[in-house]
Amino acid sequence: MNFNELNLKNELNLAVAKLGYINPTPIQSAAIPQILQNKDIFGKSHTGTGKTAAFLLPILNKLDTNLFKNQTLIVCPTRDLAIQISQEIKKYAMYLKNVKVALLIGGSNMRRQITDLKYSNIVVGTPGRIVDHLNRRSLRLGFLKTIVLDETDEMVKMGFKEKIDEIFAYAPKNIQTILFSATISKTILKITSDYQNNPVEINLNNEFQSQEHKNLKQFYFDTKNNNKEKALIALYKELNPKLSIIFSNTKAYTSKLQELLKQNNIDAVTITGDKRQREREQAINLFKSGKVNVLIATDLMARGIHVNGIDYVFNFDIPKEKEYYTHRIGRTARAGATGTAITLVNNRNNYFELKNIEKFQNQPIKKLEISSELLNFKKFNQAKNNSRNYHRRYN
């Protein structure tokens, strides 16, 4: 199947072709026809499956571009994902006229948002800011046709269930509801039961994992003697990644790792939850443009942010929750590309945590065998005093 067989408008087919897409992913093939028929969707799919296009293309296809009223509301767990989706809308709508998007997120000008809402026909935002505008009555949902809940499990985990309920309290009854979630819980099922009408279930998790792991190599690297930072630098010098992400469990570690890379002539940017929106956008743009080849992040980046061409993901720390391992490694090997994920292991507990992840994903994580020359850290350039302080504070 190709996109021309999905009954989308010619303008959307032209945009898809210009973006280089030929064949829809499994979730796009399954979801687009159902959404075009105004069916509710309960999609169970990990990141990296192409689900954003799976709901944006049919939404744009159905949009009345002569009506400047809010017809679609897309709810996201984070500002970064909301920004990403608003950018994706503009790409897919490049040949459509009068597609107006209002982006409702914290950290940006409220007056600008209120002005945008007067002319928008698609609204994208985070739960808290959406509810804020609903209470102010700057956002009205009288013409709403579709609500999309993207990364619903993440919103629930972040405590946004009550905000979701408030949003639906303002929405018209019997509207189309599209829900995507990587994992399923009682709360997710309650949302589905309360707000969806005979939803079409699309479960691509197993199929995605099978396809993903054909293109993604997973390794762990035994760093020995707690020399994780030295091993990381050695891996970078040996593998020379073109575009890579390093995941750390703490904000403090991201800064330390950035300094560590800098001392070894490797430029990197960091993105964490405490950075201002402008700083985060600048970091992402530098990374996307290839001006900086390394991004160091906490799990804020593990879901929803799509950057093409990432060939390596490094887990400096093993994530505290197994699901986040899947989301992290999903940053690479996207859309048929190949990629490699390497997790640094430096003690027995790490090893057993990784074994639990293997069981969770039903996929092996092989030991990375490296020559003894790579493990010769004599050329490691970190200053001794900094190294000592680093170990005392973080190991």
Secondary structure as GFF3:
##gff-version 3
##sequence-region A 1 395
A	DSSP	three_ten_helix	3	6	.	.	.	ID=ss1
A	DSSP	alpha_helix	10	18	.	.	.	ID=ss2
A	DSSP	alpha_helix	26	36	.	.	.	ID=ss3
A	DSSP	beta_strand	41	44	.	.	.	ID=ss4
A	DSSP	alpha_helix	51	62	.	.	.	ID=ss5
A	DSSP	beta_strand	72	75	.	.	.	ID=ss6
A	DSSP	alpha_helix	79	92	.	.	.	ID=ss7
A	DSSP	beta_strand	101	104	.	.	.	ID=ss8
A	DSSP	alpha_helix	110	117	.	.	.	ID=ss9
A	DSSP	beta_strand	122	125	.	.	.	ID=ss10
A	DSSP	alpha_helix	127	136	.	.	.	ID=ss11
A	DSSP	beta_strand	146	149	.	.	.	ID=ss12
A	DSSP	alpha_helix	152	157	.	.	.	ID=ss13
A	DSSP	alpha_helix	161	170	.	.	.	ID=ss14
A	DSSP	beta_strand	176	181	.	.	.	ID=ss15
A	DSSP	alpha_helix	186	195	.	.	.	ID=ss16
A	DSSP	beta_strand	200	203	.	.	.	ID=ss17
A	DSSP	alpha_helix	205	215	.	.	.	ID=ss18
A	DSSP	beta_strand	216	222	.	.	.	ID=ss19
A	DSSP	alpha_helix	228	239	.	.	.	ID=ss20
A	DSSP	beta_strand	244	247	.	.	.	ID=ss21
A	DSSP	alpha_helix	251	263	.	.	.	ID=ss22
A	DSSP	beta_strand	269	271	.	.	.	ID=ss23
A	DSSP	alpha_helix	277	288	.	.	.	ID=ss24
A	DSSP	beta_strand	294	297	.	.	.	ID=ss25
A	DSSP	three_ten_helix	299	301	.	.	.	ID=ss26
A	DSSP	beta_strand	312	315	.	.	.	ID=ss27
A	DSSP	alpha_helix	322	329	.	.	.	ID=ss28
A	DSSP	beta_strand	339	345	.	.	.	ID=ss29
A	DSSP	alpha_helix	348	361	.	.	.	ID=ss30
A	DSSP	beta_strand	366	367	.	.	.	ID=ss31
A	DSSP	three_ten_helix	377	379	.	.	.	ID=ss32
A	DSSP	alpha_helix	384	394	.	.	.	ID=ss33
###
